[in-house]
Structures are given as structure tokens and as C-alpha cells.
Amino acid sequence: MTRSKRMLPYALMRTAAVFALSAGVATPALITAPAAYAAESGALRTQDRVYHPVTLADGRVNVHWPSQLAASVRVTVLESTEPGAAVLASTDDLSWHDNDPSISPQGWITAEPLRLPEGTPLGRYPVVVTEREADGTETEWVGGRYAYLARASISQFGWDREYTDHENRTAALSGLLTMYNPFTKVRTPARGVRLHIALSNGVRDESKMILTGSDGTFTLPVTAEGTVTAIRVWHHESTELTPIDSLPGPTLPARTMSYRITADADRTRVKPGGEFTMSGRVERLTKDGWRPFAGVPVLTSSRLSGGGPLGKGRSAADGSFSYPAKAEQSGGKVYTLVEPSPYFTSTAHDSTQIHVPVYAVFQDTEITLDPFGAVKAGAVLNVASRCEAQPVALQSSTDGKNWRTLRAGTTDPNCRVSITAPGQTGGRYRIHHPESDEFVEMSSPAVRLNRVPTRFTGGKLTPVRPAKNGTLTSTGTLQRQVNGVWRPYVGGKVTLFFKARGETRWKAVTKGKSASGGAYTLKGGVSGDGTWSVRTDLATGYFYSETKGTYVDAR
């Protein structure tokens, strides 16, 4: 075919509007037999119309038209967009179509593929669309490209093995890329073409790039992470080749296996940040039954998936393993398993309860020593987790170093502590929580409490048999202990009490104070038979004391 020398007027070219191009691919049935032409289009815009010239797979051109308005349409292929560019091909043998589902969208389509002059280099050439109206008026637009390209084809596309397994994960994907020129009818290797291969590798997608060799072949090494599929293959910026079909390529399956594992820790309670040792054994299922699973990574985690390892190791030749792990959280199970892999049928694991006590504090602590010698302790265990039935104890010490437990107890459902125990004349007191599965060992601040012991000596009641409605006199001495020595307690408040025969209630009869030498004298009216006793009033810093009750018959 002789190249046409007809030129378009420069003014006509100057008024043409050139717009952005969009490319598509005509999809063949097999990846080894893609189309000869790429379907390329460019928008041609007028005041109220949009036209799309598209190169079809067989070399024809389809010009999308909104409606059948034009009397006829002519398509012209130019050598370039430069003014005075040569015409490579032109035809007005186009017909209207709007109901062919294999050709979309509707428009004007050329009857035959466009044939460019012999020797025309492969490439994409600008298109001029001429619309002629019924009155003979012609309007021309420049836009879109005619795809004059060789057919890109991949053959011998496949993997070098039937499957991968846990021990054998490397494979190679290879193929042959050729280019077929439909105009010269010659197929040649596509040399030095940069290919992109998109893979679905296990649970993730990845894209790799490789150059074809001098014979058009390529080999892509892959480390499988499960089943691998070549999702799509395309070349990089080739100006001579049609796009390669994007149908999925060959699949390399992953052969799975089963394993079982047993594990146990050397301790069940570990302090925060402390270590424990996880030991156990892992076995794999073979055609000969369960056998040691050697050389596999084993890990311990607080979660079966998504958690970082607390420790990890590798199984020995006999399938055994032992490694240190660091405690992380309290009151939870830890799971030991072989490092997850798509080559396992399921994630077998063994669980172990590891307690990691957390820190807590006592709040609202109150410890008192009452006049009767009882120490009362109360507090709240301030924690975010449950703390019911936690062990607690009230402790005392004379030197703040050596502590002894006065009484033990537990927290109530509201995390409260309430303990009462006999105290000492002087010393330090605290609430103590020994280490438990939930909380570390802790104590409330020590409180120093002191009271002075008191006592009565030489007590007498006179007369021995007072008259009814008469007077009874109680005398004696009140003492207090100072530095371990009993001394007179001057100014101590005392009260004479009486309990009538047959009664259970004591009544105060007379109040007074101890005088010089601690001596006191108290007198009270006798109403009848009953028991008499002298008692100290409750005083800050002093222990309470009383005389033994004495029964007196009134006459």
C-alpha cells in the first residue's frame, strides 16, 4: 500500500481540540492469545457532544456517537499531530450500530481494519474524525489514538513444581513472551521487555518486576507463603505491544500438614516483668504416624493471634523445646504453639495459666487502739480488677522491722478490709497483703499507737455489811505504768458502779478523782444486796481498768 501524501490544512489542525486519552484492553479468551490491537480512546468534545474513537481488537475503529445525527463519518490516521503530518490511512466506509453487545458503546464503526503503509513503525497514531451533516457541512476533530501494535502473548507459563510444603517453599514461575505482527505475519521473541507480575501469595498480594531475556523467556523466583496465584501480568511502557490479558495465571497450591503440641511452665506465678521457663514437645503427623517435629519455631503468647510473643525458641531433634518467657499480664492464660504458617491444617496449641500479680495500694486506711486494748483496722484495696476474698492481716511490730500477725482475714466484695485484734501497750501496726495470684505483696503505712496501762490496788469496801439505805465507802489506789514501772496515778477519774442482785445492768453511783499517791475514796448509798466495782473513766492515752466485782449483803 502506497503511503498517502494528502495533507490536512494547517488552520484546520490548529482549531482541533486534543483531549486526555483513556486506554482499555480487549480481552481474549486465553492469556496466551491476547488481542492484536489495544482498545484506545480519546474524548472529542464539541459544545453539546462527546465522541470517542476506539481501536477494536481486530483493527477496526469504533467512533462513539450520542445519536445517529451525522449523515456520514470519516476516520483518518495521521503520522503525528504536527502541522502538515502525512495521512497514513483514511476511510469513510463506516456504518451506524447501536445493538451489538460485543461492541460498546454505540456509534459509527469502520467496515474493515485500517491498513497503514508497509514499513510503518508499530505505535499509536493520532486520529481525525470528520462528521458530514446532511447539508454537506463537514466538521473535523483530532483526538484518540489508533493502536497499530504487535500482539503480546505469553506461552509456556507455569511453575517448576506441583506444590509447596512446610519444608519446600521456593518455586519459580517462568514463561515465554512473544510478539506477533499481524501485518507482517511474523512472530518473534519479545526481548528486554520489563514485565510486572502481580501475585496472590498466601494472605497478601505482591508485585514483582522482571526483564525478558534475549529469547523472550523469563523466570521469577518466589518464596511461597501459602497458595500462590499469578493474578495479572503486564508490560511496562512498551510502545509496540498490546496489553497482556489480565486473566489469572497458573496457581501453585500449598500442601498443609497437622501437628500437636504439649507445654507447661516451671511456675504458675511470676512477678511483673519476671521470667518463667516454658518447656514441652511438638510432633507432626506423617504417613507413619506422629513423629518429632524438629527445627520449628515455637512461641508463647498471651493471645492465639495478633499478640507479640512472650518468648520463643526452636524444637530440638526429638521435638522437645525449652525457652525463657517474660510475664506480661495478670490472671490470664498463655498459649504455646508453633509459629503460625499457612502450611498447617489448624493452629494446635496448649494453654497454661500464668498469674502475674499486679500492684495495688491500701486507701482510706485507719488503725486505732481503743481503751480496752483492741486494735481496729480498716482500709480499701484500691485496684481496677476484682479483689474479693484477698488475704489480708493485721500485724504489729515493736521495732518496725520484725512483724507478727495479730489476726488474718479477707477483703469483702467491695474490696474493704476490717480486722479487730488484741493490741499491745505500745508499738507499730499495719495492714498487710501477702503476695497472691492477683496482687503483689503490699502493706499500708505503719502507724505507731500507744496507751498507758492502769490498775487498781488495795481496794476495800466498808462496812462489810452496810445497812440498807446506809452508806458504803470504797477506797484504794489507782496506778499507771511508766517505762515498765507502776507509779501512783494522780488525777485519774474513777467511778463507783453497783449492780443489784438479779439485775444485769450496772449503774454509776459516785464519780471522783484519785488524789495524792493515787488514793481515791468513793461513797455511795446502799439500796440493797448487790455487786460493787470501781472503774476508770475512758481517757485519751490510757487503757481502761476496773476492780473485780464484790458482792455485798445489805442488812
Sequence and secondary structure as in RCSB ss.txt:
>XXXX:A:sequence
MTRSKRMLPYALMRTAAVFALSAGVATPALITAPAAYAAESGALRTQDRVYHPVTLADGRVNVHWPSQLAASVRV
TVLESTEPGAAVLASTDDLSWHDNDPSISPQGWITAEPLRLPEGTPLGRYPVVVTEREADGTETEWVGGRYAYLA
RASISQFGWDREYTDHENRTAALSGLLTMYNPFTKVRTPARGVRLHIALSNGVRDESKMILTGSDGTFTLPVTAE
GTVTAIRVWHHESTELTPIDSLPGPTLPARTMSYRITADADRTRVKPGGEFTMSGRVERLTKDGWRPFAGVPVLT
SSRLSGGGPLGKGRSAADGSFSYPAKAEQSGGKVYTLVEPSPYFTSTAHDSTQIHVPVYAVFQDTEITLDPFGAV
KAGAVLNVASRCEAQPVALQSSTDGKNWRTLRAGTTDPNCRVSITAPGQTGGRYRIHHPESDEFVEMSSPAVRLN
RVPTRFTGGKLTPVRPAKNGTLTSTGTLQRQVNGVWRPYVGGKVTLFFKARGETRWKAVTKGKSASGGAYTLKGG
VSGDGTWSVRTDLATGYFYSETKGTYVDAR
>XXXX:A:secstr
      B  HHHHHT     EEEE    SSTTS  SS EEEE EE SS EEEEEE TTS EEEE SSS  SEEEE
EEES SSTT BEEEEE  EEEES  TTS S EEEESS     TT  SEEEEEEEEEE TTS EEEEEEEEEEE B
EEEEEEEEESSS B SS  EEEEEEEEEEEETTTTEEEE TT EEEEEEEETTEEEEEEEE  TTSEEEEEEE S
S EEEEEEEESS SSB     S   EE B  B EEEEEEES SB  TT EEEEEEEEEEEETTEEEE TT EEEE
ESSSSS  EEEEEE  TTSEEEEEEE  SSSEEEEEEE   TTBSS  EEEEEEB  B  EEEEEEEEE TTSEE
EEEEEEE SS  TT EEEEEEESSSSS EEEEEEE  TTSEEEEEEE  SEEEEEEEE   SSB  EE   EEEE
 B EEEEEEEEESSS  TTSEEEEEEEEEEEETTEEEE TT EEEEEEEETT    EEEEEEE  GGGEEEEEEE
  SSEEEEEEE   TTB   B   EEE   
